[in-house]
Amino acid sequence: MAGGFDNAVMSDITPVRVGLIGCGNISSVYLGNARRLRSIEIVALADRLPQRAEQRAREFDIGRVCTVDELLADDQIELVLNLTTPEAHGPLGLRALEAGKAVYNEKPLAIALADGRRMVALAQQRALVLGCAPDTFLGGAWQQARELVDAGAIGEVVAGVMFMPSHGPESWHPDPEFYYRPGGGPLLDMGPYYLTVLVSLLGPVRRAVGMARASFPTRTITSRPRAGQRIDVQVPTHVAGVLELAGGAIVTLLTSFDIWHANLPPIELYGADGSLGLPDPNGFGGRVRLRKADDEQWQTIDPRPRYLDNWRGLGPADAARALRSGRRPRADGTLALHVLEVMHAILQASESGRCIELTTTCDRPAPLEEQEEL
C-alpha cells in the first residue's frame, strides 16, 4: 500500500461500512462520534451479551444486531471495529483479518506479542488495513506539538518524562476486573497513550529497562453496580521504565494504579534549546507549553482548533480513508505492534534484570493536514 496521504474531498468518498464488536463502556463514545465522521458508517453491532448490543442499537439507531460469526461473514462489512476487552483483541482481530476484513482494534493491539506479530504479518500478506488505538495523537494539541517538534522549537530533543499516576479504575468503571487480569494493569492499559504520542513526536524506541510490582494483592470495587466486591490482582500495578529512542533521547515512563495523589506533569520533553510541556495523552486537546532556553516564563501555545474534545473514532475514520485510497493508516498496526513490544520489554526487563533490545520498529505517522477532515 502507498505511504502518501491524500487530500481528497470527503464528499467524494463512499463511507466505509463498519461492524462494531464489543458494546461495553467505551462503545458509546465511538458510536456517538461516528455520527460526525464522514468516512465511516457503523451498520452492525455484536456483543457476547446480545442485550447489550441491542441497547446500543436502540440508543444510536443502528439497524442491525447480530452474532460475531454473522458479522464476520457479512460481505457488506468492510472494517471491523474491535472494542472487546484486551484478551480478545488478538484472537478476534486475527479472525477478522482471516475473514478478509480491515481491522481497527482498541488498545493494546493484543496481549501476547506473538498475536500482534501474526496480525501485522497477516494484514501485510493480504494487503488489509490494520489499525489500532489510541488515536489521541491525531488531536489538535498533539498535532500542534508535532508541528513544534518538527520545526525545531526546542532543538534536538535529548530527554523526556512521562507520568501516569492514579489509584486505579475501580472507583469509576462499572466492571473493572479486567484491568487487573493479564492484559490489564497501568502499563498495558494507559501506556499505549503515552508511548504512541512519544513515537509520533520522536520516533521509535531502541531499548528499554524497567521495574514493576503488584503493590496490593487485592482491590475493592467502589463503583456501581459492583461496589464492595474484591478483585484479585494478577498483574503489576506500578511500573517504571527508561527508554532509549532510536534518535538518542532518553525518556522516563511511570504508570501506576497505586498512587492516591501526585503533582507531576503528564509529559515534558527537554531539548537543546528549551522545553515543551504537553497535556494528558488520554485526551485530544489540552495545554501545550513552550519555554525557550532564555525565557523567564512558560508560554502557552494555542492548539490547532479542530479535534480537541473526545474524538475517539478519528483512528477508524483515518483507517477508512486509508482503505479507500490505498495508503497506510496513521494509527497503523506496525506502530501499535512497536508500542506493544516496548511495554513487553519494560516488563521483561523487570523480570530478567536486563536491558531489552527492541526487535520491531516503525515510521512516525504522517502529521494530519491542518484542513484535513476525517
N, C-alpha and C positions, 0 to 999 in steps of 0.2 A: 504493500500500500504506500502511496505517496506520502511524504512527510510535510509538504507545504500546507498552508492554511488559506482557505478560500474566503472571499468576502461576498459570497452570493447573497442576494436578497432573499430573506426567508420566505417571502410570499411565493417564490418560485420553486420552493422545495416542499414536496409532499411530506407531511409529518410521518415519522416512523411509528408503527403500531407496536405498543409496549404491553407486555404481560407482566404484572407485578405479583411476586410470590413473597408472602410474609406480611400480614396485615396488622402487625403489632404497633407499638407506641410511635415509632418514627414514621410509619407509613402515611399518617395523616398530613405530615409536612410535605412529603413528596407529592401526594395526591393533590393537595391544595396548590402547590407551586406549578404542577403540570398544567393547570388551567391558564397560567400566564407565560408559559414557554411554548413557542410556536413550532418547535421542531419535533415534539413528541406528543403522542396521544395514547393515554392509558386506556386499553379496551377490555382488559380482563383481569380478574383478581383470583388468587388462590391462597389458601392457608391450611395448615394442618387442622385448624378448628374452623369448619365451614361457617359457623355462625359469626365468627369474627370477620371473615371476608364479606359475608352478606351485610353486616353492619356498615362496613366501609363503603360497599357498593351503594347502599341507600344514602349514606352521608354525602357521597361525592358523585352520585348519579352515574355510576359505571354500569354499563349494560349487561355485563356477563360475569358470573361467578362459576368457577369450575375447579376440578381437581388439578394437582400439579401435573399428573400424566396427561390430562386433556390439554392443559395449557402448552406443554412442551410439544404435543403432537399437532398443534394448530398451525397450519402453514401460513395463516394470515398474520401471525405474531412474528415480528422481526427481531425484537430485542426483549430479553428477559431482565427485569429489574429485581434483583435478589436481595430482599430485605429481611431474610431469615436471621436467626441467631448465629453467632460465629461458627459453631461446629458444623453447620450446614453450608457455609459459604463455599468451601472447596468441593464437596461431593455434588451439591446441586448445581454449582457453576459448571462443573465438568459435564454433568448430564445435559445441561442446556447447550453447551458447545457441541457435544456429540449429536444433539438433535439439529444442529445447523443454525442455531440462533446466535445473534450477537448477545453479549452479556455485560451487564453492569452490576457489580457486587457492592453491597455495603462493606465497610472496612471491618476487619482486615480482609485481604484477598482470600485467605484461607487460614486455618490454624496451623496445619502441617506445611512446612516449607516445600515438601515433595509435591503436595497437591497444587501449590501455587506454581511450581515449575511445570507441572503437567498442563495446567490451564494455559499458561503462556505458550508452551510448545504447541498445544493443540490449536489454539487460536491462530498462531503463525502458520501452522501446517495447512489449515483450512481457509486461510485468509478471512478470518472472522474478527470483528471488532470486539475487543475485551477492554472494559473499563472498570474502575473501582474508586469508591470514595476513599478519602474525603475530596470534595470539590470546593472547599472553602477558599483555597488558594486562587480561585477564579474571581473572588470578591473584590470590590473596589479598593479596600485597604491594602490587600496583598498585591494587586496589580500596580498600585501606586508604589509600594515598597520595591517591587521588582524593577520598576522604572528608575527609582533612585539608585538601587544597587548597580544596575546596568550602566547608568550614567556616571558612575564613579563618585557619587555624592560623599561617601566616607572612605574612598580609596580602596586599596586592596583589603578585603576582609580577612583578618588573621585569627579571630576568635569569636565565640558567642556563648550565650547561656540560654537555656530553655527550661522553664519551671511549670509543672502542673501539680500543685499541692491541693489535695482535697481530702475529705473524710468519707469517700465512697458514695455510691448511688443508692444505698438502701434507705436513705431519707426521702427520696423523691420518686424513684422508679417504681411502678406498680408491681413489677415482677423481677426483682434484681438478682435472683440467684445465679443466673448465667454469668454475671460479672465475676463470680468467684470460682467458676469452673474452668478447666483448660480452655484456652482461647480468650479468657477474660483477664482480669487484673488491669491495673492502671496503664501498663506499657502497651499491651495489645489493644486495649480499648481506646486510650487517648493518645498514645504515641504516634499513630498514623497522622493525626492533625499536625503535630509539631514536625515530624520528620518529612512529611510531604511538602510543607511550606519551606522547610530548610533546603530540600533538594531543588525545589522550584527556584529559590533565590540563589543558591550557591553551588548546586550540582551534587553529584553522588558522593557516598561515603567510601573510604578506602579500608578502614579497620576500626575495631571497637573494643573497648574494655567495659566491665560493669560489675556491680554488686547488687544483690537482690535478697529480700527476705519476706516471709509472711509473718507480719508482726503479731497478729492475733489469730488464734485457731478458729474462732467463730465470730460471726457478726449477727447483730439483732436488727431485723427489719423494723423501721419506724414509719414507713409509708403504708398507705391503704392500697389494697384490701388485706394485706398480709402482716399488718403491724403486730409485733410481738414474736413472730416466728424467728428461729435461729437458722443461720446459714453456716455450713462447714466451709472453711476456706481451703481451696486446693491449689492456689497459685500465689506467687509473690505479690505482695501489696505495696511494697516500697522498693523502687528500682532506680538506681543511679548509674548513668553511663557516661563515658567520654568517647567522642567520635573524632577521628581524623578524616577530614574530607579529602577527596582526590585533588582538590585545588590547594590543599595545605592547611586550611583553617582547622582549629581545634575547638570543638563545641561540646559543652557540658549539658546533659539532659537529666532532669529529675522528674519522675512521675510517681505519685503516691496516693493511696486511699487511706493513709494513716495520719494525716495532718489536719488538726482542727482549724488552726489559724496560721496565716503567713503573710508576709509583706514582701513579695518577690515579683519581679517583672515577668510577664509571660515569655517574652523573647527580647533579648538585646544582642545586636551584632556590633563588633568592635573592629574598626578599620584603621588603616594607616593615617587617615585624615579626619577621623571623627567617629561618632557612634550613632546607631539607629535603634530606637525603641519601638517595638511592634506589639500589637494587641493580641488577645486570646485567639489562637488559630482555629478554635472551635466555632468561630464566627466569621462572617464575610466582611464586616466593617470594623470600626474602632479607630483609636488614635494612632497615627504614625508620627513619631517624634524624631527629630534630627538635631544633633549638636556637633557642629564642626569643632576642630581642634582648638580654635581660638575664641569660640563663642562663650559668652558668660552664662547663657541660659539655653535650655532646650527650646526649640521652636516646633510647633505643631504643623504638620503638613496636611492639607486637606486631601482626603482620599478621592479617588475617582467617584463621581456622583452616582454611578449605577451599581447595582448588585451589592447593597450594603446591609440589608436586613437578612433574615433567614431564607436564603435562596437554595437550600438543598434541592437538587434536581438539575442544577447547571451542568453537572458531570454527565448524567444521562442525556441531557439535551445536546451537549457537545459531542457525545458519542454518537448520537443520532445524526448529527451533521457529518461526522466522520464516516458513518455508514453510507450516507448519500453521496459524499464527494470522493471517497476512496483514500482518505488520509488517515493518520493515526489520531485517536482522541488525545486530548491533553492529559486527562487523568487516566492514563492507559495502563495496561497490565504490566508492562515492564517496570514502570515507576512503582506500582503497588507491590510487585514482587521484590524489588530492591528494598523498599521500606520494610516489608515483612522480614527479609533476611537481616536487615540491620537490627530489628527487635530480637530476633532469634540469636543473633551474635552477642548482644548485650547479655542475654540470659545464659547463653553458653559460656561466655567469659566468666560470669559469676560462678557457675558450677565448676569450671575447669581451672580457674585462676590464671587463664592465659589471655593474651591479646588475640582477637579473632580477625583474620583477613577476610574481607568480603569476596565472594565469588561472582556476584551479579553486579551490574552497573546499569545506567540508563542515561538518556539525554534529559536535560532540563526541558520541561514542557514549554512550548512556544507561548509567549505572552498573549493575552486577549487583546485584540484590537479595541481601541477606545470606543468606537462606534459599533462594534460587533454585537449583534443580538442573537440570543440563543432561543 
